[in-house]
Amino acid sequence: MMDNDKEKPVDMALMEVRIREIVSKIKNDSSSGPEELEEIKKIIRKNVPFLMRSAFSAYLVREVLNSGYKKKERREERKTFSKERERSASPEKTESQEKTEEKKAIPEGAKTIYINVGKMKHLYAKNLSILIQNELGITRSDIYSIRIHDKYSFVTMSEENCVKAIEKLNGKEINGRVAEVTYSNR
């Protein structure tokens, strides 16, 4: 059962298992609704000649299983490629990696503020960073870390900048939500 595209042959044992699963789902699953299946059956009856319907079904099953193989192969190719890329990368640290590690070190006396806006309001670290820089008149290097969660965010800065941020951002509308900015309990 190979196509002209040089696809891998389908494992017949796997196909049998999958067909049994599908039959079981048809018998037990009412979530898709029998109306939907009836509509599909009407379309098939209208467009597929009676004597070709079993071949049509077999072709669909094969295509579905082959598409699953192709996805699996692509995932494995990507994994292999990324592993090869990691191996070929130089073991020495680049300047940008060293700078990133330096930025991760948070100075003593830094404070963290809590903001009640997060990913669910389409707030991202870059946007929040720019907002804070513009409101406080500081640079990116003055912000030690930004962590965005679904409903809230944390920003770590010097205590002086945290005080300014609480004053300027508290009550300000950020992405459609009135911001509550306080010191973090963490």
Beta strands, then each sheet from edge to edge (+ up, - down):
strand 1: 110-115
strand 2: 143-148
strand 3: 153-158
strand 4: 173-174
strand 5: 177-178
strand 6: 181-183
sheet 1: 2+ 3- 1+ 6-
sheet 2: 4+ 5-
end
